[in-house]
């Protein structure tokens, strides 16, 4: 009986195992091929490159004067003009307070006239040489005094040296002090205009020379002109402020300028600078820089190779390669 029970139990155990599902063999993950990098490549080829200066120029007077009292300052008596006023050369612009100097000058003119009459009377009367010389000395003394007074009076008045438009008047009231050489009034001759352009850096204007043609666009119309003055044409200035201004400023003319131009009006300018032909030219996006080093990446089979290059002319979109590349090399644009 025991043997029969054991055999039955073994049979049931084996039959129970056969009821479980059979295990499947684990599948291996599929092999994924890495995506091949798509390179944006340009071939180093010969071409031409042109640099140019572009910007906004403004109209200024070709003749302008900043006027001041030269010999000495004083206290203001009056300013007789306002900004925008038209004046002519010789017009009185401003005066210093000189007390009764004008009255004294008038009285001194009478003294001179009196001395002249006395001298003439003595001469006509046949006075002695000594008496005649004494009268002559009196006349010379009175004349010298008059000339000194008239000179002081003249220096206390500021006159227009050119005809034009008043563009600046110092804000002063009667009685305010004025220093010698302090600009009081500025006048611009609006009949003679020119264009000026001020660069952000000196290097922008290094290639600009006097006489270069200029393309201009004013109120939607195209005009031509030329460079009148560039930093390279200006002698070194002793005044540091003036030297710094000259280093970043060019002046230009406009051919057949239209009517109605006012000081401060603007025009877009283009000056063609340097041009090179039959040189290796690459897009600027191909040039990489790091700590003063310029280089490109060249495709070498499936590898990248860095090559140092020397740049020549550079524009906002292109760069000339002076050294480091040869025609036909494959240059990578993307990173």
Helices and strands as residue ranges (DSSP letters): H 2-17, E 41-43, E 45-61, E 64-67, E 74-79, E 86-87, E 92-96, H 101-124, H 129-155, E 157-159, E 164-169, E 177-178, E 185-188, E 193-198, G 202-205, E 213-218, E 221-229, G 231-233, H 240-247, E 249-254, E 266-283, G 284-286, E 288-290, E 293-300, E 303-308, E 310-314, E 318-323, E 330-332
